[in-house]
């Protein structure tokens, strides 16, 4: 809008007042400030989100722990690790329907309808019955695909229905299966896994033929056994104390290619493997030793970070930074840092905390040591041959992130 101005007898026309825009420098400064604020805000949002996910994961384990104790109240013992038997001798492995502990506690998690839908005389998924000569059972095909939210960790972004799972059959032949996954595995104790650097810290005895028992014939030292003809553990048998013994902990289908809640031959973890040892390499990815992750390395000391390799993927692992959640045998839930020393997870070994072989002092509660090593100069707990000159404990940092 213009207006007239009278001055010195003349009329002057004056245009509208203009406003200058932001300069380029000012605009860049504003953008930089916004970027800094976003950079400060995003980590905080991610931490809050992870804290919420970790709490939800902890609640899931709390529900599992309560269901376990309700089972104990009704039956008198913790559920069996699996309904199967046999020995570790070739030709006698894997006999039975192989339903795992995760199926037996369903009625105590308000999932009685799903429990009643299971045909327990037929196979659980991913398993092999040497007598029946088959892997999975069509009678339970709907059950295999049933997703249980309580068995899912919110921090784990793996698909709830996994289509790339594989297991080893009696002839070491694998098949691909689709099924509902679980992020929680039972405490197998300090089971040997076949890697000498890990196994030197275990008290799990070798068989007479020098082989690994895999928990068969009631030789497991944790809370759940494999191929032990439904052997169970009572509360009275946990002489190390229920508050000191792991019951169930975390793993991820992204780190272990066999984690179906219907798999009675796979949802366990050995504490011979360091907490959060990463096995995150998928098929086709090259490992640190030059090997390529594939079904070729299902049970090998090579390819140490391949998600299919049972020598390394049978440990406790999580996608939480710095550690993992655990349900203890008394029903409580704790977050255990991955910097912890080798743990105490057997239920009745009474091993004292070692001082002669370990350079790292335990900074968490002694009862939460990641399997305290009983190592004296006499070789007690270490083996006379190795004594106290064993290789250092491989920490989780040695695994890929």
C-alpha positions, 0 to 999 in steps of 0.5 A: 500500500502506498501513501502520499507525503507532502513536503516543501509544496511537492507531493512524493509517492513512497512504496511499501516497506520491504523485509530482508530474507535470511542469509545463507549463513543464517539458514545453515546455522539454524539447520546445524542447530536443529541437527545437533538437537536431533543428534542429542535427542535420538540416542535418548529416545533409543535408550528409553525404547531399549529400557522399555524393551528390556523391561518387557523382556524381563517381564516375559522371563518373570512369567516363564519363571512363575509358570515353572514354579506353578508347574513345580507346585503341581508336579513336584519338579521342574519340567523335563528338558525334552521328551526323548532318550538315547545315548551319544553313540551313533545309531542310538541318538534321537529317539522320542517325540522331543517336546521341550520344556516350553510346551509343558508350561503352557497350561501355567501361562493361560495357554491351556487351549494351545497345550491341549492342541498338541499331540505329544505322541507325535514329533515336535518340530525340528526333531528326529526319532530314530525309531520312527524315522521321521522329522516333523509331524503333520498332526502338529503343523498348526502348533508349529506356526503358533506365535507365543508373545511371551516367548518373544523379546521386544529387543529382538527384531528377528521375524517371529515366523522364521523360514530359514531354520535348520537342524541336524538329523541322524545322518547330519542332513539338514532340512529347512523348516518354518516355525514360530521362534523363541528368544528364551532357552533353558540352562543346560549347565556347563555342557561341553560344546566341542571347542577346546578353548571353551571346554577347558572351563567346563566340569562336564565329564567326557564319555568313556569313548572321549565323546561329549554326552550332550546331556543324554542319559541324565548327564546334564549339570544344569536345570534341563537335559537333552535326550535324558528320557524326560529326566527332571530336576526338583528344587531339592536337587538345586543344592547350590541354591535356587537364587544362585542358579540360572533357569532360563535365559536369552538367545536370538533366532538371528544368532541360533538357527534352531530356536523354535519353541517346539524344538525339543532338541535345541532350546538350551544353552551351555555356559561353556560359551561366553555370554553374548558371544556373537554368532550373527553371520548369515549364509554367504557371509565370510567369517574371521577365519576366512570360512563362509557361513553355510550349512556346511558348518553345522558343528565345527570349530571353524566359522565361529560366528556363523548362526548355524554353527552349534559349537558356538551358537548354543550359548546365552545371547541377547540383543540388549547392549552389555548383557542379557536377562535371566530367570533364576531358579527361584523365579526372580529375574536379573540382568547379567553383564557380559563382562562377568567371569565364567558363570556358576550355572550347575545346580550342585557342583559347589565350585568355589571362586578361583583366584589362582588362574584368573587375572580378572576379579569378579566385580558382580555378586559371587553367586552370579559368576559365569561359572567359577573355575575350580582351578588349583595347582593340583589340577582340581577342576582344570585337569592335570594336563592343563593345570593353571596354564589354560588359555584366557577366557574368550570375552564377548568382545572377541565375537562380532557385534 
